[in-house]
Amino acid sequence: MDPTVNIAIFIIGAFVVLGLLLSWRNYRRKARESKRLLAEFDAFAISHNLAIDKKQTLNKNMIGIDRLNLKLVFLDRSTGGSQFHLVDLEEILNCRLVSEKNTSNGHIRSIYLQCTFKQQDKPALILPFYNEMKDDLFKLMRLSKKAAYWEKSINIFKETAELSMK
């Protein structure tokens, strides 16, 4: 066999192995981040005596509902640090899905849930699901569907909370 063919096969093999190693390393990093996110969310739930029975990971954020105590928990890591939002569903007036578009090209810039409160002086709570600057474009549709699902869930459990008060 020609030595140049052997060298070419070696170089191609080296690139394939390198690609597999980098891919595996990225997978392990994401798995560790996901595990840390879940542990942080669960620790918060335990420290506040919550029974989260419905939760979902949204990239670096996490959302959950405690149907027993009628509470919404959102872990927001989109700004860099961890910020928890713990909201009584009884306090929410409504929750709606907002999709902001870029005015210059019409692309979706961000998707978030905007929860307004019954108390007028309390500012609306923004729960980010997608941001074009931080999230991959191929995740847009999946995160949009998750946002629609959570909008519906929050509004349903909000009405349940209102009925349980009566």
C-alpha positions, -999 to 999 in steps of 0.1 A, spaced: 0 0 0 12 35 -8 25 55 22 5 85 13 -27 65 15 -17 52 49 -10 88 60 -43 100 47 -62 72 65 -43 80 97 -52 117 94 -89 110 87 -90 85 116 -74 110 139 -100 136 129 -129 111 135 -115 102 169 -110 138 178 -146 147 167 -160 118 188 -140 128 219 -151 164 216 -187 153 211 -185 130 241 -170 158 262 -198 182 253 -224 155 261 -209 150 295 -207 187 303 -244 191 294 -253 161 315 -235 176 345 -251 210 340 -285 193 338 -279 173 369 -268 205 388 -299 223 376 -322 196 388 -304 193 422 -306 231 427 -343 231 418 -351 201 440 -332 217 469 -352 249 466 -385 229 465 -375 209 496 -365 240 515 -399 256 508 -419 224 516 -431 221 480 -444 190 463 -435 197 427 -452 170 406 -449 187 372 -416 201 361 -396 207 329 -361 218 319 -359 247 294 -323 249 284 -307 265 315 -340 273 331 -365 251 349 -402 254 357 -425 235 379 -460 235 395 -469 223 430 -505 213 424 -511 205 461 -501 240 474 -509 258 441 -475 273 436 -455 280 405 -417 278 407 -393 291 380 -356 289 381 -342 316 359 -305 311 349 -307 332 317 -290 362 333 -260 342 345 -269 336 382 -297 316 396 -329 334 404 -359 316 418 -395 329 414 -420 313 437 -456 325 430 -489 317 445 -512 308 416 -540 325 435 -522 359 430 -520 356 391 -545 374 371 -535 359 338 -505 344 321 -500 349 283 -474 338 258 -455 366 242 -434 363 211 -413 393 203 -401 397 167 -372 416 153 -385 446 134 -358 446 108 -360 410 96 -392 396 112 -374 367 130 -385 358 165 -363 375 190 -377 360 222 -405 339 236 -416 343 272 -446 340 295 -458 372 310 -478 366 342 -497 396 355 -508 398 391 -542 408 406 -523 434 426 -519 463 402 -487 476 420 -469 443 415 -449 442 383 -455 414 358 -434 383 360 -414 374 329 -405 338 324 -381 335 295 -383 304 272 -363 314 241 -338 342 234 -322 343 199 -289 356 213 -284 327 236 -304 298 223 -300 278 191 -324 284 163 -333 247 160 -347 248 195 -372 276 187 -401 254 178 -396 230 207 -393 258 232 -423 276 217 -444 245 222 -432 242 258 -441 278 264 -476 272 250 -480 241 272 -470 260 304 -492 290 295 -522 266 294 -511 247 325 -506 279 346 -539 293 336 -557 260 343 -542 257 378 -547 294 384 -585 289 379 -583 258 402 -567 280 428 -595 306 424 -622 279 428 -605 264 458 -606 298 476 -644 300 472 
